[in-house]
């Protein structure tokens, strides 16, 4: 696995997949680190060129499995996302839109990468004449649950993008563009909507009947155990931080084992998943995890992300996050009459999972950041 972090090895393998004479990069940046302990490790890289080359950034993904044999792909090649290649190339993207969405009298399309998590999902922007669509690419096996989650999102009080079309075999869904302001940016600027406006719409989602719901319930214990394994693996030489981890895990283990879904829920609810529209409505742009879950866990997850931002964002953004944290927590407790300790436990387990950010997006100080995050969890637990 150390090869994945060796710049010389990485560049030699990436260069082999570029046209001859492409030249040396100006920068090399790690974007994601995905580690299935004992099975595989995947790292994605962004490669930037000198400005006078006028070349767009390139993205590469390197994976090493149990047998130790490395495999390097150049974006958009992704074996787990077979529809990504056609969705990412302008000529084939135009063809797909004409086949599965609507016929567009245009000769060319522009494709912009919005978000990409190797082997899991990608979001692309398709610009064809005046048509602006967002293409969501998932594993074909995940497409039916993804489509069902979208249908459940329409029963919430949130505005959602329109479904323009889909290509199930390629795991591809096209959604209409929703224009608005990112809620995370508004929170950090101190201009968020009142918490009750969020709670009004979220409560409607929680009321969606579970009858005949075939969606797989959210598995909190699986998500928690995966984060715990990652922390134990990466903190083997950090005694003090490992002690904090053990204390936190001892407090969270009983709750996680006893937790059960109780109603429909978003299951990944936080500020970066929403937009504030010009007419005051709130749009939900990420909905793929909607399934049986726990309303209090939705709020706990939002609070966990706010607490993380309050700790690691720069001022005055951090202060604005702290203020909205207090407003949202107080509004939820008053409205639903929840037990504060029960909410704190849910916030803590969500914050525990958020701490994986320090590993998934590694920087030189990742151990310090992980340790600081675990201290936040401990503080949340009291």
Rosetta blueprint (number, residue, H / E / L):
1 X L
2 X H
3 X H
4 X H
5 X H
6 X L
7 X H
8 X H
9 X H
10 X H
11 X H
12 X H
13 X H
14 X H
15 X H
16 X L
17 X L
18 X L
19 X L
20 X L
21 X L
22 X L
23 X L
24 X L
25 X L
26 X L
27 X E
28 X E
29 X E
30 X E
31 X E
32 X E
33 X E
34 X E
35 X E
36 X E
37 X L
38 X L
39 X L
40 X E
41 X E
42 X E
43 X E
44 X E
45 X E
46 X E
47 X E
48 X E
49 X L
50 X L
51 X H
52 X H
53 X H
54 X L
55 X L
56 X L
57 X L
58 X E
59 X E
60 X E
61 X E
62 X E
63 X E
64 X E
65 X E
66 X L
67 X L
68 X L
69 X L
70 X E
71 X E
72 X E
73 X E
74 X E
75 X L
76 X L
77 X L
78 X L
79 X L
80 X L
81 X L
82 X L
83 X L
84 X H
85 X H
86 X H
87 X H
88 X H
89 X L
90 X H
91 X H
92 X H
93 X H
94 X H
95 X H
96 X H
97 X H
98 X H
99 X H
100 X H
101 X L
102 X L
103 X L
104 X L
105 X L
106 X L
107 X L
108 X L
109 X L
110 X E
111 X E
112 X E
113 X E
114 X E
115 X E
116 X E
117 X E
118 X L
119 X L
120 X L
121 X E
122 X E
123 X E
124 X E
125 X E
126 X E
127 X E
128 X E
129 X L
130 X L
131 X E
132 X E
133 X E
134 X E
135 X E
136 X E
137 X E
138 X E
139 X L
140 X H
141 X H
142 X H
143 X H
144 X H
145 X H
146 X H
147 X H
148 X H
149 X H
150 X H
151 X H
152 X H
153 X H
154 X L
155 X L
156 X L
157 X L
158 X L
159 X E
160 X E
161 X L
162 X L
163 X E
164 X E
165 X E
166 X E
167 X E
168 X H
169 X H
170 X H
171 X L
172 X E
173 X E
174 X E
175 X E
176 X E
177 X L
178 X L
179 X L
180 X E
181 X E
182 X E
183 X H
184 X H
185 X H
186 X H
187 X H
188 X H
189 X H
190 X L
191 X L
192 X L
193 X L
194 X L
195 X H
196 X H
197 X H
198 X H
199 X H
200 X H
201 X H
202 X H
203 X H
204 X H
205 X H
206 X H
207 X L
208 X L
209 X L
210 X L
211 X L
212 X L
213 X L
214 X L
215 X L
216 X L
217 X L
218 X L
219 X L
220 X H
221 X H
222 X H
223 X H
224 X H
225 X H
226 X H
227 X H
228 X H
229 X H
230 X H
231 X H
232 X H
233 X H
234 X H
235 X L
236 X L
237 X L
238 X L
239 X H
240 X H
241 X H
242 X H
243 X H
244 X H
245 X H
246 X H
247 X H
248 X H
249 X H
250 X H
251 X H
252 X H
253 X H
254 X H
255 X H
256 X H
257 X H
258 X H
259 X L
260 X L
261 X L
262 X L
263 X E
264 X E
265 X E
266 X L
267 X L
268 X L
269 X L
270 X L
271 X H
272 X H
273 X H
274 X E
275 X E
276 X E
277 X E
278 X L
279 X L
280 X L
281 X L
282 X E
283 X E
284 X E
285 X L
286 X L
287 X L
288 X L
289 X L
290 X L
291 X E
292 X E
293 X E
294 X L
295 X H
296 X H
297 X H
298 X H
299 X H
300 X H
301 X H
302 X H
303 X H
304 X H
305 X H
306 X H
307 X H
308 X H
309 X H
310 X H
311 X H
312 X H
313 X L
314 X L
315 X L
316 X L
317 X H
318 X H
319 X H
320 X H
321 X H
322 X H
323 X H
324 X H
325 X H
326 X H
327 X H
328 X H
329 X H
330 X H
331 X H
332 X H
333 X H
334 X H
335 X H
336 X H
337 X L
338 X L
339 X L
340 X H
341 X H
342 X H
343 X H
344 X H
345 X H
346 X H
347 X H
348 X H
349 X H
350 X H
351 X H
352 X H
353 X H
354 X H
355 X L
356 X L
357 X H
358 X H
359 X H
360 X H
361 X L
362 X L
363 X L
364 X L
365 X L
366 X H
367 X H
368 X H
369 X H
370 X H
371 X H
372 X H
373 X H
374 X H
375 X H
376 X H
377 X H
378 X H
379 X H
380 X H
381 X H
382 X L
